[in-house]
Amino acid sequence: MSFGVEDGILSIDGVRVDEVVEKTGTPVYITSYSKLLENINAYRKAFPEQKKLYAVKANYNLAILRIIAKEGFGADVFSHGELYLALLAGFKPEDILFNGNSKSDEEILAGIRAGVGFSVDSLDELHTISEIALSEGRTVKIAFRVNPDVSPETHPKIATGLRTSKFGIPWEDVVDAYRIAYELPNVDPAGIHCHIGSQIREVEPFVEAMNRLFDISAEIQETGIKLEFMDIGGGPGIDYDGKGALNPDNFAEAIIPVFRERKKEINESLELWLEPGRSIVGNTTVLITRVNSVKKAYKNFVAVDAGFNTLIRPAMYGSFHRVSVASKIDREAEETYTIAGPICESGDILAEDRKLPRVEKGDLIAVYDVGAYGFVMSSQYNGRPRCAEVLAKNGEFHIIREKEDIGDILSKQRIPEFLF
Ligand SMILES: *Cc1c(COP(=O)(O)O)cnc(C)c1O
């Protein structure tokens, strides 16, 4: 079992969290290897023939990337840094798609030299890719990122396929973009792409978006292009709050039959690609944070050593994360507490009004489901070094990122001569 209890203390893959903390201090992110593998295998089972590109931005710890690469996934990257890490982790260039609405010329050059495909967000970018590819003597596989104009029920900040979103080319205009791409040297318009958002729990918006892509694909092929793949992006939601998730099986059951049927209109060899991020890593990881103080004020506040510098999701999206007292896991809930971080802003609240066992200074609090958009969005705000990351597997744990120290806060800062 990925998450269990030993001697009244939370354990992850057979490792007690207090043992980890002794070594790494707090806060610390701990990932369950078995849970990660379970998620990977669930996708492999539900989508055996489809290309699965892991969305690297969700969690790009190199050890995590290595596990996912070894299991045969491709990668969806959003920057030169993510591309570099993905290659280092062992993802094959032909299984990497370079995404993003604002790629610099340097990033495009790096992607072309690495031999990866591109999801193209504008005609400006298309021309840049063609010019750089020409000067490098390479041909680049591209897909256009289509804005399908669908509105999934999710947080507005993570809905990316609305008409008003900054991403993609409006679906009405995209056929013209393919016409232009067809005439340009050194680009091969082989795919069509969309990504409608994140933490989506219903299948309907995905089906709607895919249907939209099919509606324009026939017209695209009339330009002389033969589409090789349709990439419907990522976005399946996970069960943060007990209200259910979109699991890969349900997702596949809704998507694959429609895809099989409609690809007949386009061509039989059209491949379906996916880009899951959150649903691969989200529920694999727990954040362990220590209680510095407990006080009765307007509410019962538990002040812990992780704030939005360590986990920004609650402050940024109002996200709900389950919490427990990891050091008293079997005790009964008695009191209602609000868990507050150490940052000097009132919005620095990790969890509000949770019923928990009696909390005391020194206790460990676990914040669940933080494997996606957790550590990767952390900062050094308030002059706090970033924390460690740990991988637990079979009763052993491995530090997969050392915690930072004050030196890391100082390392790139300079005082100009005249101030001495
Ligand atoms: C963020 C992103 C994903 C992954 O989204 P999840 O909700 O984490 O599955 C996939 N594709 C693109 C283009 C993205 O920007």
The ligand as an SDF file (V2000), in Angstrom:
LIG
                    3D

 15 15  0  0  0  0  0  0  0  0999 V2000
   -0.2360   21.8330  -18.4940 C   0  0  0  0  0  0  0  0  0  0  0  0
   -0.4000   21.1550  -19.7710 C   0  0  0  0  0  0  0  0  0  0  0  0
   -0.6820   19.7860  -19.8000 C   0  0  0  0  0  0  0  0  0  0  0  0
   -0.9340   18.9700  -18.5600 C   0  0  0  0  0  0  0  0  0  0  0  0
   -2.0930   19.3240  -17.9070 O   0  0  0  0  0  0  0  0  0  0  0  0
   -2.5880   18.4630  -16.6440 P   0  0  0  0  0  0  0  0  0  0  0  0
   -3.8160   19.1430  -16.2140 O   0  0  0  0  0  0  0  0  0  0  0  0
   -1.5130   18.5290  -15.6270 O   0  0  0  0  0  0  0  0  0  0  0  0
   -2.8430   17.0770  -17.1200 O   0  0  0  0  0  0  0  0  0  0  0  0
   -0.7450   19.1740  -21.0340 C   0  0  0  0  0  0  0  0  0  0  0  0
   -0.5600   19.8680  -22.1850 N   0  0  0  0  0  0  0  0  0  0  0  0
   -0.3010   21.1860  -22.1820 C   0  0  0  0  0  0  0  0  0  0  0  0
   -0.0860   21.8720  -23.4730 C   0  0  0  0  0  0  0  0  0  0  0  0
   -0.2190   21.8780  -20.9800 C   0  0  0  0  0  0  0  0  0  0  0  0
    0.0160   23.1840  -20.9890 O   0  0  0  0  0  0  0  0  0  0  0  0
  1  2  1  0
  2  3  1  0
  2 14  2  0
  3  4  1  0
  3 10  2  0
  4  5  1  0
  5  6  1  0
  6  7  2  0
  6  8  1  0
  6  9  1  0
 10 11  1  0
 11 12  2  0
 12 13  1  0
 12 14  1  0
 14 15  1  0
M  END
$$$$
